[in-house]
């Protein structure tokens, strides 16, 4: 298993894995995905951490660093879109991917990492708590469009 920060060439495999994250959604068009990727690279605030089995992306999460005017100017980070391929779960792969993202936040002097998860995914919540995330310290709210 190889663990790394995703590169542009990993994008088709990454999109394929996201089918498991949101099976009800039509996957993003590859051309549009490359455009989003290029914009993200220019901003230099978001990284995609992945695990590769050969050339297959089997686990991922993305992390975005958010500049901040509190906490003495220290940024915070948000982890989203966490998924490990069904066939690769319970092997520690997702744990390592998330911990790589958390390490990236620490290296960049973030004062906290926020991880968002569907309120229905209680098994995932236990997994996140085992990694040190506190599911009781804050309450998340969202507006969807």
N, C-alpha and C positions, 0 to 999 in steps of 0.2 A: 504494500500500500504506500502510495506517495502522497504526502501532505504538502500543499503549497498555496500560494495566492493565485487565483485564476488569472489567466491571460486571455486575450481576445480569441485565440485559437480554441479555447475551451468552451466557447459560447454555445455551439450547437449541442454539445453533451450536457451543458448546464441547463439549457432549455428543455431538453428531454427529461432530465431529472425533475424539473419543476412540474411536469405533467402529473407526478404523484402528489405534489403539494396541493395543487388546485385542479383535480381531475375534471371538474365541471366547466372549467374555462378552456376556451380555444387558446392554444399556445401563441405567443407573440410571433409575428412574422420575423424571419431571420434578418431581413434587411433593416427593419425597425429596431430589432435587438442590437444590431451593430451600431446604429445611430445612438441609441441610449448608452451603449457601452462607451462610445467615443466621448460623449458628453460627460459621463461619469469619470472617465480617465482625466479629462481636462480639469475637472473640479478638484481632483485629488483628495476627496474626503471620504470616498467609499471604497471598500475592498471586499472581494468575494474570496472566502477561504473554502478550499475544496479538498476532498480526498479522491485520489485516482486509483482505480484498479486497472492497470494497463493504461488505455486511453479513455476508459469509461469513468465519468464523474459519478461517484456513488454517495457522496455526502457534501453538503454545502451550507453555509450561512453567509449573510453579508452584514457588514458593520459600517456604520456611518458616523464620523466624528462631527460633532456639532459645536462650533465656537460658542463661547458663553461669556456673559458679562458679570456673572456671579462667581463664587468660589475662586476669587482672585484671578479670574480670567482662564481658569482651567476648563477645557472642553469636557463634554460628556459624550457617550457613544450609545448608539442604538443598534441592537442586533435584530435582524428580521430574516424571514424566508429560510428558516431552518428545516432541512429535510435530509434524511438518509434513506437510500433505496431500501425498499421492503426486504430484499434478500440479504442486506448487509447490516441489519439492525442487531442490537445486543452484542456487539463485538468491540465496543469502545471507540468506534470510528467517529461517530457524531460527537462524542465527548471531546476527542482530540481536536476536531475542527472548531468547536465552540471555544475551547481553551486557547487555541491559537488566536482566535479573534479577540478574546479577553486580554491575552498577552499583548497584542497589538495596541489595544486601548491603553494599557498600563505604560507601554513604551512611549506613547504619545501624551502622557501626563493627564489622561482623563481622570476625573474624580469619581465617576461612576459609569456603569454599563447598564442600560435598560434593555430587557429582552421581552418582546411581545409575543404572546401565544394565544390562540383561540381559547376562549373560556371553556369550551367543550373538551379540550384535549387534556384531560386530567392525568393520564399516564405520562404525557410529555411534561406536565408540571412537576411531577415527582422527579423526573429525570433532571430538569433544570435546577430544582432545589438541591439535588445531590451534587451539583456542580458549584453550589454556593449562592445561587440566586435566591432572593427572599421574595416569595409570592405574596407576602402580607404587608410589606412596607409601604406600598403605594397602591392606588387604584387607578387603572387605566381607563380612559374614555376615548371614543373615536366618533367621527362623523364620516360615513361612507357616501360616495357620490357615484 
